Amino acid sequence: MPAYWPGTRDGRFEKRLRAQIVKEVPSMQNMLADTKCTAVLAINQWLALNYHRFLTSLGVRIPGDLSILSFDNYLPYAPHPVSTLDFRLEMLGYSTAHIFINDIPVKADRWGLIRTESQYIDRGSLAPPRAGRTVTGGKRALSS
């Protein structure tokens, strides 16, 4: 985000960043204000990486203050380490394609279901839940 406000110094960048995040992602302010929230479940890794970037830029420690979990492992070489549940959809697609092409045998159960094993990939963004979580910077971490 420095491209939006070049040369912003002395805390003004952080203040503008908070205001921009509240404007773009209003649910994030509610999430951080809720002291019972200990984790963010992102529907995909792209969203999880954005949460990681936004939250760490606001001083939230991942996983110290909040944990983040993603659900697709789409970006395994991303710049921010986000733990994910990989449903291995690429293997499901591969098997399905070969069923339609009928070129190699694909193992299916008696109902024709193809099963894949999901895999948890720990990249360090999960921590055990904490009692009485407080976000670094206080309860109003996103107020501008």
MDAnalysis code that builds the backbone (N, CA, C; Angstrom):
import MDAnalysis as mda
import numpy as np

u = mda.Universe.empty(432, n_residues=144, atom_resindex=np.repeat(np.arange(144), 3), trajectory=True)
u.add_TopologyAttr("name", ["N", "CA", "C"] * 144)
u.add_TopologyAttr("resid", np.arange(1, 145))
u.add_TopologyAttr("resname", ["MET", "PRO", "ALA", "TYR", "TRP", "PRO", "GLY", "THR", "ARG", "ASP", "GLY", "ARG", "PHE", "GLU", "LYS", "ARG", "LEU", "ARG", "ALA", "GLN", "ILE", "VAL", "LYS", "GLU", "VAL", "PRO", "SER", "MET", "GLN", "ASN", "MET", "LEU", "ALA", "ASP", "THR", "LYS", "CYS", "THR", "ALA", "VAL", "LEU", "ALA", "ILE", "ASN", "GLN", "TRP", "LEU", "ALA", "LEU", "ASN", "TYR", "HIS", "ARG", "PHE", "LEU", "THR", "SER", "LEU", "GLY", "VAL", "ARG", "ILE", "PRO", "GLY", "ASP", "LEU", "SER", "ILE", "LEU", "SER", "PHE", "ASP", "ASN", "TYR", "LEU", "PRO", "TYR", "ALA", "PRO", "HIS", "PRO", "VAL", "SER", "THR", "LEU", "ASP", "PHE", "ARG", "LEU", "GLU", "MET", "LEU", "GLY", "TYR", "SER", "THR", "ALA", "HIS", "ILE", "PHE", "ILE", "ASN", "ASP", "ILE", "PRO", "VAL", "LYS", "ALA", "ASP", "ARG", "TRP", "GLY", "LEU", "ILE", "ARG", "THR", "GLU", "SER", "GLN", "TYR", "ILE", "ASP", "ARG", "GLY", "SER", "LEU", "ALA", "PRO", "PRO", "ARG", "ALA", "GLY", "ARG", "THR", "VAL", "THR", "GLY", "GLY", "LYS", "ARG", "ALA", "LEU", "SER", "SER"])
u.atoms.positions = np.array([
    [0.790, -1.211, 0.000],
    [0.000, 0.000, 0.000],
    [0.834, 1.280, 0.000],
    [2.149, 1.230, 0.156],
    [2.902, 2.464, 0.126],
    [2.695, 3.263, -1.150],
    [2.313, 2.612, -2.254],
    [2.101, 3.337, -3.501],
    [0.967, 4.353, -3.368],
    [0.004, 4.091, -2.471],
    [-1.095, 5.034, -2.279],
    [-0.637, 6.311, -1.583],
    [0.270, 6.167, -0.637],
    [0.685, 7.301, 0.169],
    [2.202, 7.379, 0.255],
    [2.867, 7.684, -0.844],
    [4.331, 7.741, -0.789],
    [4.804, 8.819, 0.170],
    [5.842, 8.502, 0.892],
    [6.441, 9.478, 1.794],
    [5.709, 9.658, 3.107],
    [4.705, 8.866, 3.398],
    [3.977, 8.984, 4.654],
    [4.839, 8.419, 5.774],
    [5.052, 9.235, 6.816],
    [5.928, 8.819, 7.920],
    [5.270, 9.115, 9.270],
    [5.964, 8.698, 10.318],
    [5.589, 9.021, 11.699],
    [4.186, 8.545, 12.072],
    [3.855, 7.324, 11.689],
    [2.573, 6.762, 12.085],
    [1.413, 7.141, 11.191],
    [1.611, 8.100, 10.293],
    [0.511, 8.490, 9.412],
    [0.160, 7.371, 8.439],
    [1.169, 6.616, 8.004],
    [0.892, 5.498, 7.095],
    [-0.002, 4.476, 7.775],
    [0.340, 4.108, 9.019],
    [-0.459, 3.124, 9.740],
    [-1.893, 3.611, 9.931],
    [-2.049, 4.899, 10.245],
    [-3.386, 5.462, 10.440],
    [-4.184, 5.405, 9.134],
    [-3.544, 5.766, 8.033],
    [-4.236, 5.713, 6.742],
    [-4.519, 4.277, 6.322],
    [-3.585, 3.392, 6.628],
    [-3.794, 1.983, 6.303],
    [-4.991, 1.433, 7.067],
    [-5.077, 1.741, 8.361],
    [-6.233, 1.294, 9.152],
    [-7.537, 1.809, 8.559],
    [-7.554, 3.084, 8.202],
    [-8.763, 3.675, 7.627],
    [-9.123, 2.999, 6.301],
    [-8.114, 2.710, 5.488],
    [-8.364, 2.057, 4.201],
    [-8.889, 0.639, 4.393],
    [-8.313, -0.091, 5.345],
    [-8.769, -1.461, 5.591],
    [-10.198, -1.462, 6.122],
    [-10.522, -0.539, 7.031],
    [-11.895, -0.443, 7.546],
    [-12.859, -0.146, 6.402],
    [-12.429, 0.700, 5.480],
    [-13.275, 1.042, 4.334],
    [-13.447, -0.156, 3.392],
    [-12.351, -0.846, 3.087],
    [-12.381, -1.949, 2.129],
    [-12.930, -3.247, 2.729],
    [-12.618, -3.509, 3.997],
    [-13.015, -4.765, 4.647],
    [-13.639, -4.433, 6.009],
    [-14.885, -3.934, 6.027],
    [-15.481, -3.506, 7.293],
    [-15.634, -4.625, 8.317],
    [-15.754, -5.858, 7.886],
    [-15.905, -6.960, 8.840],
    [-14.644, -7.179, 9.667],
    [-13.490, -6.715, 9.177],
    [-12.248, -6.913, 9.917],
    [-12.262, -6.124, 11.228],
    [-12.862, -4.941, 11.236],
    [-12.937, -4.155, 12.466],
    [-13.768, -4.895, 13.509],
    [-14.890, -5.466, 13.094],
    [-15.722, -6.231, 14.027],
    [-14.976, -7.446, 14.555],
    [-14.225, -8.103, 13.681],
    [-13.490, -9.293, 14.088],
    [-12.444, -8.945, 15.140],
    [-11.713, -7.876, 14.944],
    [-10.673, -7.508, 15.896],
    [-11.245, -6.946, 17.189],
    [-12.426, -6.346, 17.113],
    [-13.051, -5.819, 18.322],
    [-13.593, -6.943, 19.206],
    [-13.857, -8.101, 18.624],
    [-14.375, -9.248, 19.368],
    [-13.213, -9.964, 20.050],
    [-13.098, -9.796, 21.358],
    [-11.964, -10.386, 22.078],
    [-12.064, -11.899, 22.197],
    [-13.216, -12.480, 21.831],
    [-13.347, -13.934, 21.872],
    [-12.848, -14.592, 20.587],
    [-12.616, -13.813, 19.557],
    [-12.156, -14.349, 18.276],
    [-10.686, -14.755, 18.392],
    [-10.397, -16.024, 18.138],
    [-9.015, -16.505, 18.226],
    [-8.479, -16.990, 16.892],
    [-9.360, -17.132, 15.886],
    [-8.896, -17.640, 14.594],
    [-9.741, -17.087, 13.457],
    [-9.128, -17.030, 12.289],
    [-9.807, -16.635, 11.062],
    [-9.773, -17.838, 10.131],
    [-10.936, -18.250, 9.655],
    [-11.021, -19.325, 8.673],
    [-11.300, -18.684, 7.325],
    [-10.349, -18.783, 6.428],
    [-10.501, -18.188, 5.101],
    [-10.948, -19.264, 4.119],
    [-11.857, -18.909, 3.229],
    [-12.393, -19.907, 2.305],
    [-11.360, -20.387, 1.297],
    [-10.321, -19.593, 1.062],
    [-9.252, -20.030, 0.172],
    [-7.946, -19.357, 0.586],
    [-6.870, -19.798, -0.006],
    [-5.568, -19.304, 0.415],
    [-5.334, -17.860, -0.009],
    [-5.891, -17.455, -1.131],
    [-5.730, -16.073, -1.568],
    [-6.294, -15.124, -0.506],
    [-7.485, -15.413, -0.010],
    [-8.092, -14.580, 1.024],
    [-7.286, -14.655, 2.318],
    [-6.811, -15.841, 2.672],
    [-6.003, -15.998, 3.886],
    [-4.722, -15.174, 3.811],
    [-4.084, -15.139, 2.656],
    [-2.866, -14.341, 2.495],
    [-3.160, -12.855, 2.646],
    [-4.298, -12.416, 2.129],
    [-4.678, -11.013, 2.304],
    [-4.972, -10.698, 3.761],
    [-5.671, -11.600, 4.456],
    [-5.889, -11.405, 5.890],
    [-4.550, -11.314, 6.618],
    [-3.642, -12.208, 6.299],
    [-2.319, -12.216, 6.945],
    [-1.619, -10.877, 6.715],
    [-1.626, -10.414, 5.482],
    [-0.961, -9.149, 5.162],
    [-1.617, -7.975, 5.889],
    [-2.941, -7.885, 5.834],
    [-3.651, -6.790, 6.494],
    [-3.412, -6.813, 8.000],
    [-3.592, -7.980, 8.596],
    [-3.487, -8.076, 10.054],
    [-2.077, -7.789, 10.550],
    [-1.064, -8.339, 9.902],
    [0.307, -8.081, 10.360],
    [0.696, -6.628, 10.145],
    [0.165, -5.989, 9.106],
    [0.471, -4.570, 8.905],
    [-0.173, -3.703, 9.978],
    [-1.186, -4.229, 10.658],
    [-1.836, -3.510, 11.751],
    [-1.249, -3.871, 13.112],
    [-0.216, -4.706, 13.114],
    [0.438, -5.059, 14.366],
    [-0.098, -6.310, 15.030],
    [-1.014, -7.015, 14.372],
    [-1.543, -8.260, 14.922],
    [-0.511, -9.354, 14.674],
    [-0.189, -10.103, 15.709],
    [0.791, -11.189, 15.580],
    [0.085, -12.476, 15.172],
    [0.575, -13.081, 14.091],
    [0.052, -14.355, 13.610],
    [1.077, -15.416, 13.963],
    [0.813, -16.418, 14.726],
    [-0.430, -16.808, 15.368],
    [-0.560, -16.322, 16.804],
    [0.296, -15.421, 17.268],
    [0.248, -14.985, 18.662],
    [-1.083, -14.395, 19.081],
    [-1.630, -13.479, 18.264],
    [-2.917, -12.858, 18.574],
    [-4.080, -13.589, 17.898],
    [-3.905, -13.941, 16.650],
    [-4.936, -14.640, 15.877],
    [-4.291, -15.744, 15.052],
    [-5.004, -16.830, 14.883],
    [-4.573, -17.897, 13.980],
    [-5.303, -17.731, 12.656],
    [-4.688, -18.208, 11.574],
    [-5.328, -18.173, 10.256],
    [-5.232, -19.568, 9.642],
    [-6.356, -20.027, 9.067],
    [-6.386, -21.311, 8.376],
    [-7.075, -21.128, 7.034],
    [-6.467, -21.684, 6.009],
    [-6.985, -21.626, 4.645],
    [-7.481, -23.010, 4.243],
    [-8.167, -23.091, 3.100],
    [-8.761, -24.364, 2.709],
    [-8.458, -24.840, 1.299],
    [-7.344, -24.449, 0.679],
    [-7.121, -25.030, -0.645],
    [-5.666, -25.237, -1.050],
    [-4.719, -24.643, -0.376],
    [-3.304, -24.797, -0.714],
    [-3.020, -24.406, -2.157],
    [-3.722, -23.393, -2.633],
    [-3.575, -22.964, -4.018],
    [-2.242, -22.277, -4.274],
    [-1.734, -21.572, -3.287],
    [-0.488, -20.819, -3.451],
    [0.575, -21.355, -2.498],
    [1.153, -22.514, -2.783],
    [2.091, -23.110, -1.824],
    [3.383, -22.316, -1.637],
    [3.714, -21.433, -2.560],
    [4.962, -20.674, -2.439],
    [4.690, -19.199, -2.180],
    [3.658, -18.907, -1.432],
    [3.275, -17.531, -1.142],
    [4.248, -16.893, -0.160],
    [4.324, -15.563, -0.149],
    [5.278, -14.879, 0.729],
    [4.935, -14.948, 2.213],
    [3.668, -15.202, 2.552],
    [3.259, -15.275, 3.953],
    [2.899, -16.715, 4.293],
    [3.398, -17.225, 5.400],
    [3.114, -18.620, 5.753],
    [1.715, -18.784, 6.350],
    [0.823, -19.415, 5.615],
    [-0.541, -19.651, 6.088],
    [-0.812, -21.154, 6.063],
    [-1.165, -21.699, 7.219],
    [-1.515, -23.120, 7.304],
    [-2.783, -23.375, 6.499],
    [-2.895, -24.568, 5.936],
    [-4.017, -24.835, 5.044],
    [-4.464, -26.289, 5.116],
    [-5.712, -26.510, 4.766],
    [-6.228, -27.856, 4.545],
    [-6.303, -28.048, 3.039],
    [-5.511, -28.954, 2.525],
    [-5.468, -29.233, 1.092],
    [-6.399, -30.403, 0.811],
    [-7.473, -30.147, 0.084],
    [-8.432, -31.199, -0.245],
    [-8.000, -32.015, -1.459],
    [-6.873, -31.669, -2.029],
    [-6.286, -32.380, -3.170],
    [-7.279, -32.489, -4.320],
    [-7.884, -31.357, -4.638],
    [-8.864, -31.330, -5.716],
    [-8.229, -31.627, -7.067],
    [-6.917, -31.351, -7.200],
    [-6.266, -31.661, -8.473],
    [-6.274, -33.169, -8.740],
    [-6.125, -33.978, -7.689],
    [-6.189, -35.438, -7.863],
    [-7.606, -35.890, -8.210],
    [-8.591, -35.241, -7.611],
    [-9.974, -35.570, -7.925],
    [-10.274, -35.238, -9.387],
    [-9.818, -34.082, -9.838],
    [-9.998, -33.698, -11.240],
    [-9.274, -34.634, -12.188],
    [-8.062, -35.011, -11.826],
    [-7.270, -35.944, -12.629],
    [-8.000, -37.279, -12.773],
    [-8.473, -37.807, -11.653],
    [-9.188, -39.089, -11.685],
    [-10.476, -38.990, -12.491],
    [-11.209, -37.903, -12.318],
    [-12.463, -37.712, -13.044],
    [-12.218, -37.657, -14.545],
    [-11.178, -36.936, -14.951],
    [-10.857, -36.852, -16.377],
    [-10.567, -38.235, -16.946],
    [-9.835, -39.051, -16.205],
    [-9.503, -40.388, -16.700],
    [-10.707, -41.328, -16.700],
    [-11.687, -41.070, -15.863],
    [-12.932, -41.843, -15.932],
    [-13.646, -41.538, -17.244],
    [-13.727, -40.241, -17.598],
    [-14.408, -39.856, -18.838],
    [-13.648, -40.326, -20.074],
    [-12.331, -40.229, -20.037],
    [-11.508, -40.658, -21.173],
    [-11.455, -42.181, -21.255],
    [-11.542, -42.819, -20.099],
    [-11.498, -44.278, -19.984],
    [-10.170, -44.852, -20.486],
    [-9.074, -44.169, -20.127],
    [-7.768, -44.641, -20.591],
    [-6.982, -45.383, -19.518],
    [-7.206, -45.075, -18.239],
    [-6.543, -45.819, -17.169],
    [-7.592, -46.155, -16.113],
    [-7.412, -47.243, -15.412],
    [-8.385, -47.584, -14.363],
    [-8.278, -46.614, -13.185],
    [-9.426, -46.195, -12.707],
    [-9.492, -45.302, -11.549],
    [-10.251, -46.034, -10.460],
    [-9.690, -46.027, -9.257],
    [-10.320, -46.738, -8.149],
    [-11.517, -45.937, -7.629],
    [-12.680, -46.530, -7.723],
    [-13.904, -45.928, -7.200],
    [-14.592, -46.967, -6.335],
    [-15.415, -46.497, -5.390],
    [-16.129, -47.465, -4.557],
    [-17.345, -48.003, -5.317],
    [-18.135, -48.826, -4.661],
    [-19.240, -49.483, -5.365],
    [-20.331, -48.519, -5.826],
    [-20.345, -47.313, -5.275],
    [-21.302, -46.298, -5.711],
    [-20.700, -45.375, -6.765],
    [-19.460, -45.624, -7.132],
    [-18.789, -44.794, -8.130],
    [-18.115, -43.564, -7.554],
    [-18.027, -43.489, -6.231],
    [-17.397, -42.335, -5.595],
    [-15.877, -42.474, -5.613],
    [-15.212, -41.379, -5.931],
    [-13.750, -41.336, -5.910],
    [-13.352, -40.572, -4.656],
    [-12.516, -41.156, -3.868],
    [-12.120, -40.526, -2.609],
    [-10.697, -39.995, -2.710],
    [-10.495, -38.854, -2.080],
    [-9.144, -38.310, -1.953],
    [-8.893, -38.041, -0.475],
    [-7.672, -38.125, -0.071],
    [-7.285, -37.847, 1.311],
    [-6.916, -36.373, 1.432],
    [-7.589, -35.668, 2.312],
    [-7.196, -34.280, 2.560],
    [-5.931, -34.286, 3.415],
    [-5.218, -33.178, 3.372],
    [-3.941, -33.094, 4.076],
    [-3.841, -31.734, 4.760],
    [-3.480, -31.737, 6.034],
    [-3.220, -30.496, 6.764],
    [-1.760, -30.120, 6.551],
    [-1.530, -28.896, 6.108],
    [-0.176, -28.412, 5.872],
    [0.092, -27.291, 6.870],
    [0.968, -27.554, 7.813],
    [1.276, -26.601, 8.883],
    [2.382, -25.659, 8.427],
    [2.030, -24.386, 8.296],
    [3.018, -23.369, 7.941],
    [3.197, -22.348, 9.065],
    [2.708, -22.700, 10.241],
    [2.957, -21.871, 11.410],
    [1.969, -20.758, 11.677],
    [0.790, -20.771, 11.072],
    [-0.175, -19.702, 11.337],
    [-1.285, -20.132, 12.293],
    [-1.147, -21.314, 12.902],
    [-2.124, -21.780, 13.890],
    [-1.473, -21.920, 15.248],
    [-2.221, -21.550, 16.271],
    [-1.776, -21.722, 17.652],
    [-2.963, -22.250, 18.448],
    [-2.720, -22.856, 19.605],
    [-3.847, -23.291, 20.439],
    [-4.709, -22.094, 20.831],
    [-6.026, -22.279, 20.979],
    [-6.877, -21.166, 21.390],
    [-6.475, -20.652, 22.765],
    [-6.585, -19.364, 22.932],
    [-6.217, -18.731, 24.191],
    [-7.467, -18.211, 24.887],
    [-7.464, -18.263, 26.181],
    [-8.575, -17.693, 26.949],
    [-8.340, -16.197, 27.093],
    [-9.371, -15.407, 26.883],
    [-9.260, -13.962, 27.074],
    [-8.291, -13.291, 26.128],
    [-8.374, -13.604, 24.836],
    [-7.463, -13.025, 23.851],
    [-7.561, -11.507, 23.843],
    [-6.430, -10.851, 23.768],
    [-6.398, -9.410, 23.546],
    [-5.481, -9.150, 22.372],
    [-5.929, -8.332, 21.463],
    [-5.151, -8.017, 20.270],
    [-4.080, -7.007, 20.622],
    [-2.886, -7.185, 20.065],
    [-1.807, -6.222, 20.258],
    [-2.308, -4.846, 19.863],
    [-2.099, -3.863, 20.701],
    [-2.578, -2.520, 20.415],
    [-3.941, -2.243, 21.018],
    [-4.513, -3.200, 21.703],
    [-5.778, -2.969, 22.388],
    [-6.982, -3.402, 21.584],
    [-8.145, -3.163, 22.173],
    [-9.395, -3.628, 21.593],
    [-9.764, -2.877, 20.321],
    [-9.304, -1.670, 20.167],
    [-9.673, -0.863, 19.014],
    [-8.504, -0.738, 18.038],
    [-7.941, -1.857, 17.668],
    [-6.755, -1.872, 16.819],
    [-6.990, -1.231, 15.459],
    [-8.232, -1.217, 14.971],
    [-8.482, -0.669, 13.649],
    [-9.083, 0.726, 13.658],
    [-9.354, 1.302, 14.815],
    [-9.962, 2.629, 14.802],
    [-8.957, 3.637, 14.275],
    [-9.436, 4.567, 13.482],
    [-8.517, 5.525, 12.854],
    [-8.452, 6.837, 13.580],
])
